Amino acid sequence: MLQGRRTWMFDKPPVIVGTGTVVGPDEGEGPLGGDFDLVHPDMTIQQPSWEKAERLMLEQASDIALSKAALSKDKINFYVGGDLINQIISSTFAARTLGAPYLGVFGACSTSMESLALAALLVSTGAARYAMAGTSSHNCTAEKQFRYPTEYGSQKPPTAQYTVTGAGAAVVAAEGDGPRITSATVGRIMDLGLKDPFDMGSAMAPAAVDTIQAHLQETGRDPGYYDMIVTGDLASVGHPIAADLLKRHGVPIAETQFNDCGLLVYDIARQTVQAGGSGCACSATVAYGHLLKRLASGQLNRLLVVATGALLSPLSFQQGESIPCIAHAVSIER
């Protein structure tokens, strides 16, 4: 089961039997708009607050995942989830609606794969028959908490990223139809002293590289084992840095094989998203929507999703702390 220091090799690979993806209008207008289950035409989703809109999206994504898995809510043994809002309230309130035993986690934008890895571990060890992993983010809730009030309309530098409005959920089972989760590598904190919250791609890139290297070393796989290795939300600034670091460290990943969810979710040449996408929903919606559909169609057979997260808070930034970062990797195969 444990291979090396921080990789889980699942002897009985759990199966993703159902997923749900819900996004906002900007994501629906992007190049992957047709791969999401539900696209809302406005950011409020007819809710009185941005926070309630985010919670509703996560509830909807969970319902869609359950429907695809042909399961009722009472069949879920554990719900594992988190988000960006203080005290992960979107996940907590969605778990209240779901009614399942709840494990709240926080990995910032890496939460999608952190929750999926833990759900897979629960199922693989027999601690659960069915586990659900879920996460969400909303552009306006994140902007309000981490930067400036949305209504303030502050301008952002080109290195800044655009938080994805959306939610993703996956139901993991011991058996069934769907892609298998074959392994997971847990990230460690990487902090190179960067402090700019408007350039998180540069801060997170070393964490992605560290986890990719650890995963390949501990599994004994070379990069060519995977049809695609995709990072979470390094976007147009951090992704080239990660590619360069991998090259310097002697990890031969082909340019066509290495991609980033923050680059896939938007058309950065056409949409006003600065460096590209970020947020918990970035890797969740791209992985559970677009990438798993490519697996199902046979365009991909083996996929490594390396979700990245910047573990800063408004308080740590105000106190002059640098940005600790992390990345969690999960391998998913047909």
Secondary structure, 3 states (H helix, E strand, C coil): CEECCCEEECCCCCEEEEEEEEECHHHHCCCCHHHCCEECCCCCCCCCCHHHHHHHHHHHHHHHHHHHHCCCHHHCCEEEEEECCHHHHHHHHHHHHHCCCEEECCCHHHHHHHHHHHHHHHHHCCCCCEEEEEEEECHHHHHHHHCCCHHHCCCCCCCCCEECCEEEEEEEECCCCCCEEEEEECCCCECCCCCCCCCHHHHHHHHHHHHHHHHHHHHCCCHHHCCEEEECCCHHHHHHHHHHHHHHCCCCCCCCCEEEHHHHCCCCCCCCCCCCEECHHHHHHHHHHHHHHHHHHCCCCEEEEEEEEECCCHHHHHCCCCCCEEEEEEEEEC
